[in-house]
Amino acid sequence: MKKILLLVLAILSITLFTTQAHAETKKFSDLSTKNTHYESIMKVMNQGLMNGFSDGTFRPNDLILRRQVAVIIDKEFPQLIMNKNKMDKYRNITLLVDVSKKDNAYSSIKKMYESDLMEASYIKAEKKSYFRPNAPIKREELAVIIMKAYGVKSDFVSKMINNHEPITRAQFASIIVHAQDNMSEAHRQMYNLTIYKYLESKDVPLPKGVTDGQVLKKQQELQFKEYLKTNKISVQKGWHAMFYGKYEFSQYIQLYSERFNMTEKVFVKLINRLVETGEVYTGVVDEFNDFRLYYDFENGRLYKKEPGGI
């Protein structure tokens, strides 16, 4: 029985290796290994972000369309949430007259539009918006996506701003790889935030065993104030809110992880812990400074007392 099991495992290993090797060495009739973008194309192919065509071509020189970009970015960031500010009467997805619900890219386009990553042309007289899904995406449009979704603001991306030229499929592959390679750790960790996937604060579930968010808030405020009182630190009027918009998350993650003397990864884990437990957390920066954090389920903000102040 043991020999049979080992044989099965050996066969599976060979199969997996062969499959992976095939994916990594897959050739297209119109794509040479000497192509400047070859390595990038292979990388995004293996990631499942881009595909070739049934006729065995990749069509590297074809212009990439807005609809195709929407689908690819949706694959890259499936956890992206919709920006509720897009849901006013003039920006509603239902007003995109050139995108049908039957379109296989509809859900991706909806997410990109309502996540504020891609824009539509609004005609006020018609009260309608046109997404232009089959139009080639411009470099400046892609630059906005790269800066917001990946948090990349390199010289490479800056040169794309105010550039109205379209982008080929091959060029797009290299731009995506550049964005992946230059994505900051803070921006990368942003997508691990539990609260990031909820559209509104009221959608965030209360901690286990808690049934009343207002009661929890009062308890949190009392603990927060009591700790400050015992340590003879005055409390300014009002509370200090930390997060305001989802695309500012990465900036705050970087800023406060440094102030609280921890890595971005550890800081995000701490925030997720506060959302899960509802506790008021006190951490030590050094022998002279501490900090305090708690998540308010009523307004969806993280309140903090910083080292050496409030």
C-alpha positions in Angstrom: 0.0 0.0 0.0 2.9 2.4 0.9 4.6 1.7 -2.5 1.3 2.4 -4.3 0.9 5.7 -2.5 4.5 6.7 -3.3 4.0 5.9 -6.9 0.8 8.0 -7.1 2.6 10.9 -5.4 5.5 10.6 -7.9 3.1 10.6 -10.9 1.3 13.7 -9.5 4.6 15.5 -9.0 5.6 14.8 -12.6 2.2 16.0 -13.9 2.3 19.2 -11.9 5.9 19.9 -13.0 5.0 19.2 -16.6 2.0 21.5 -16.4 3.9 24.3 -14.8 6.8 23.9 -17.3 4.3 24.0 -20.2 2.7 27.2 -18.8 6.1 28.9 -18.4 7.4 27.9 -21.8 4.1 28.3 -23.8 4.9 29.8 -27.2 2.7 32.0 -29.4 3.2 32.1 -33.1 3.5 35.9 -33.1 5.6 36.3 -30.0 9.4 35.9 -30.0 11.5 35.4 -26.9 13.5 38.4 -28.2 10.5 40.6 -27.7 11.3 43.3 -25.1 8.1 42.5 -23.2 8.4 38.7 -23.4 9.3 38.1 -19.8 6.6 40.3 -18.6 4.0 38.7 -20.8 5.0 35.2 -19.5 4.7 36.5 -15.9 1.2 37.9 -16.3 0.2 34.8 -18.2 1.3 32.5 -15.4 -0.5 34.7 -12.9 -3.7 34.2 -14.9 -4.1 37.9 -15.6 -3.8 37.7 -19.4 -4.4 35.0 -22.0 -3.6 34.2 -25.5 -6.1 33.6 -28.3 -7.5 30.3 -29.6 -5.6 30.7 -32.8 -2.3 30.4 -30.9 -1.4 34.1 -31.0 -0.9 36.6 -28.3 -1.3 39.7 -30.5 1.3 41.7 -28.6 0.9 44.7 -30.9 -2.9 44.9 -30.6 -4.1 47.9 -28.5 -5.5 46.9 -25.1 -9.1 48.0 -24.6 -10.7 49.6 -21.5 -13.0 46.6 -21.0 -9.9 44.2 -21.0 -8.1 46.4 -18.5 -11.1 46.4 -16.2 -11.2 42.6 -16.2 -7.5 42.2 -15.6 -7.4 44.7 -12.7 -10.5 43.0 -11.2 -8.5 39.7 -11.3 -5.5 41.3 -9.7 -7.6 42.9 -6.9 -10.7 40.8 -6.3 -11.1 42.4 -2.9 -11.6 46.0 -4.2 -14.7 47.6 -2.8 -16.9 50.1 -4.4 -16.6 53.8 -3.5 -20.1 54.9 -2.4 -19.3 58.4 -3.6 -19.8 57.0 -7.1 -23.3 56.0 -6.3 -24.9 59.4 -6.7 -27.6 60.0 -9.3 -25.2 61.1 -12.0 -22.6 58.4 -11.4 -24.7 55.3 -11.0 -23.5 52.2 -12.9 -27.0 51.9 -14.4 -26.4 55.1 -16.4 -23.6 53.5 -18.3 -25.6 53.2 -21.5 -22.9 51.5 -23.4 -22.4 48.6 -20.9 -25.0 45.9 -20.8 -25.6 43.7 -17.8 -25.3 40.8 -20.2 -21.7 41.9 -21.1 -19.2 39.3 -19.7 -17.1 42.3 -18.4 -20.0 44.0 -16.8 -19.2 43.2 -13.1 -15.5 44.2 -13.6 -16.5 47.4 -15.3 -19.0 48.2 -12.5 -16.3 47.5 -9.9 -13.7 49.7 -11.6 -16.1 52.5 -12.1 -17.5 52.5 -8.6 -14.1 52.0 -7.1 -13.0 55.3 -8.7 -10.3 53.5 -10.7 -11.9 54.1 -14.1 -13.9 57.0 -15.3 -16.9 57.4 -17.7 -17.9 60.4 -19.8 -21.0 62.0 -18.4 -23.3 63.8 -20.7 -25.3 66.1 -18.4 -28.0 66.9 -21.0 -28.7 63.2 -21.4 -28.1 62.3 -17.7 -26.2 59.4 -19.0 -22.6 58.1 -18.8 -20.5 56.4 -21.5 -17.8 54.1 -20.4 -16.4 53.4 -23.9 -15.6 49.7 -23.1 -14.2 49.0 -26.6 -12.0 52.0 -26.8 -8.2 51.6 -26.3 -7.1 52.8 -22.9 -4.9 55.8 -22.8 -1.6 56.0 -21.0 -2.9 58.7 -18.6 -5.9 56.6 -17.8 -3.8 53.6 -16.9 -1.4 55.9 -14.9 -4.4 56.7 -12.6 -5.2 53.0 -12.1 -1.5 52.2 -11.3 -1.3 55.0 -8.7 -4.5 54.2 -7.0 -4.6 50.4 -7.1 -0.9 49.7 -6.7 0.2 52.9 -5.0 3.1 53.3 -7.5 4.2 56.9 -8.2 7.5 56.2 -10.0 9.0 58.3 -12.8 7.9 55.5 -15.1 4.3 56.2 -14.1 4.7 59.9 -14.0 5.7 60.0 -17.7 2.3 58.4 -18.5 0.4 61.3 -17.1 -1.0 63.7 -19.8 0.0 61.1 -22.4 -3.0 60.4 -24.6 -1.3 57.6 -26.6 -2.9 54.1 -26.4 -1.1 51.0 -25.1 -0.4 47.7 -26.7 -1.0 44.4 -25.0 2.7 43.8 -24.7 3.4 47.2 -23.2 0.5 46.7 -20.8 2.0 43.5 -19.5 5.3 45.3 -18.7 3.5 48.1 -17.0 1.6 45.7 -14.8 4.8 43.9 -13.8 6.5 47.2 -13.1 3.5 48.1 -10.8 3.7 44.8 -9.0 7.4 45.1 -8.5 7.2 48.6 -7.1 4.1 48.3 -5.0 4.8 49.6 -1.5 4.5 47.2 1.5 2.0 49.6 3.0 -0.2 49.5 0.0 0.2 45.7 -0.2 -1.0 45.4 3.4 -3.9 47.7 2.8 -5.7 44.9 1.0 -5.3 42.7 4.0 -7.5 45.0 6.2 -10.7 43.3 7.3 -12.6 46.6 7.1 -11.5 47.3 3.5 -13.9 44.8 2.0 -17.0 46.5 3.5 -18.7 49.3 1.7 -20.0 51.1 4.8 -19.1 51.0 8.5 -22.6 49.7 9.3 -21.7 46.6 7.3 -18.8 45.6 9.6 -20.0 42.9 11.9 -19.8 43.5 15.7 -17.4 41.5 17.7 -18.6 38.1 18.8 -21.0 38.3 21.8 -21.7 42.1 21.2 -25.2 42.9 20.2 -25.3 46.7 20.7 -22.8 48.9 18.9 -23.7 52.0 20.9 -23.1 50.3 24.2 -19.8 49.0 23.0 -18.8 52.5 21.9 -19.5 53.9 25.4 -17.5 51.2 27.0 -14.6 51.9 24.6 -14.7 55.6 25.3 -14.7 55.0 29.1 -11.7 52.7 28.8 -9.9 55.2 26.6 -10.5 58.1 28.8 -9.9 56.2 32.1 -6.5 55.1 30.9 -5.6 58.7 29.9 -6.9 60.0 33.3 -4.8 57.6 35.3 -1.7 58.5 33.3 -2.4 62.3 33.7 -2.8 63.0 30.0 -5.5 65.5 29.1 -8.0 64.7 26.4 -8.7 67.2 23.7 -12.3 67.9 22.9 -13.5 65.4 20.4 -11.8 62.4 18.9 -9.0 62.0 16.5 -10.0 60.0 13.4 -7.4 58.1 11.4 -9.0 56.8 8.2 -11.2 58.9 6.0 -10.9 57.4 2.5 -9.9 53.9 1.4 -7.1 55.1 -0.9 -5.6 56.9 2.0 -5.3 53.7 3.9 -1.8 52.9 2.7 -0.5 56.3 3.6 -1.8 56.0 7.2 -0.5 52.4 7.4 3.0 53.6 6.6 2.8 56.7 8.8 1.4 55.0 12.0 3.3 51.8 11.7 6.5 53.9 11.9 5.1 56.0 14.8 4.1 52.9 16.7 7.4 51.2 16.0 6.1 48.2 14.1 6.0 46.8 10.6 3.1 47.5 8.3 2.1 43.9 8.4 2.0 43.8 12.2 0.1 47.1 12.3 -2.6 45.8 9.9 -2.9 42.6 12.0 -3.5 44.8 15.0 -6.2 46.7 13.3 -7.9 43.5 12.2 -7.7 42.3 15.8 -9.4 45.4 17.1 -12.2 45.0 14.5 -12.6 41.4 15.6 -12.5 42.0 19.4 -13.7 45.6 19.9 -10.9 46.0 22.5 -9.1 49.2 23.5 -5.5 48.4 22.8 -2.5 49.9 24.5 0.9 49.4 23.1 4.4 50.4 24.2 6.7 52.3 21.8 9.5 52.7 24.2 10.0 53.3 28.0 8.7 56.8 27.7 5.9 56.5 25.1 2.8 54.4 24.6 -0.1 54.5 22.2 -3.8 53.6 22.2 -6.2 52.4 19.6 -9.7 51.2 19.2 -12.1 50.7 16.3 -15.5 52.5 16.5 -18.2 50.3 14.9 -20.6 53.2 14.9 -18.8 55.5 12.5 -16.2 53.1 11.0 -13.1 55.0 12.2 -10.0 54.0 14.2 -9.3 56.3 17.1 -5.8 56.7 18.5 -3.7 58.3 21.1 -0.2 58.8 19.7 3.1 58.4 21.6 3.7 61.6 23.6 0.3 63.1 23.0 -3.2 62.4 21.8 
